[in-house]
Amino acid sequence: MPKMKTRRSAAKRFKVTATGKIKRAKAFHSHLLEHKSARRKRQLREAGLVSKADYERVRKMLPYA
C-alpha cells in the first residue's frame, strides 16, 4: 500500500502537540479589527484546539497526527 500524502492545506493550518492534540489558529483576527475590543483581539491571538467533533476529520488529513 502506498504512503498517505499529507493534505498541504491542513499542514499549514494545524500543528500536533506532544500529547497528540491538534492546535489551530482562531478565526476573526485578520481584518475589521477596529470595532473589536482589545480583550477580544488579545484572546484571538492565542491558539485554540480542534474540537472533538472535528478532531477525527483533521487527523485523517494529517497522517502523522
C-alpha positions in Angstrom: 0.0 0.0 0.0 1.4 3.4 -0.9 2.2 6.0 1.7 -0.6 8.5 2.6 0.0 12.0 1.4 -0.4 14.9 3.8 -3.0 17.5 2.8 -0.8 20.5 2.4 -3.6 23.0 3.2 -4.1 21.2 6.6 -0.4 21.0 7.3 -0.2 24.8 7.1 -3.2 25.4 9.4 -2.7 22.8 12.1 0.1 21.6 14.4 0.2 18.5 16.6 1.1 18.9 20.3 3.4 16.5 22.2 0.3 14.9 23.8 -1.4 14.4 20.4 -3.9 17.2 20.5 -4.2 19.4 17.4 -3.7 23.2 17.7 -5.3 25.7 15.4 -5.5 29.5 15.0 -8.6 31.3 16.0 -10.7 33.0 13.3 -11.9 36.6 13.0 -8.4 38.2 13.6 -7.4 39.1 10.1 -9.4 42.3 9.4 -12.2 44.6 10.6 -10.4 44.8 14.0 -11.2 48.5 14.7 -14.5 47.8 16.5 -13.3 44.7 18.4 -12.2 45.2 22.0 -8.6 44.9 22.9 -9.5 41.9 25.2 -11.2 40.1 22.3 -8.3 40.7 19.9 -5.8 39.6 22.6 -7.7 36.3 23.1 -7.9 35.7 19.4 -4.1 35.7 19.2 -3.9 32.6 21.4 -4.0 29.2 19.8 -7.1 27.1 20.2 -7.6 23.3 20.0 -9.6 21.4 17.3 -13.0 20.4 18.8 -13.9 16.8 19.5 -16.4 16.9 16.6 -13.7 17.9 14.1 -10.7 16.1 15.5 -11.1 12.8 13.5 -11.6 14.7 10.2 -8.5 16.8 10.7 -6.4 13.8 11.9 -7.2 12.0 8.6 -5.7 14.9 6.7 -2.5 14.7 8.7 -1.2 11.1 8.6 1.5 12.0 11.2 -1.1 13.1 13.7 
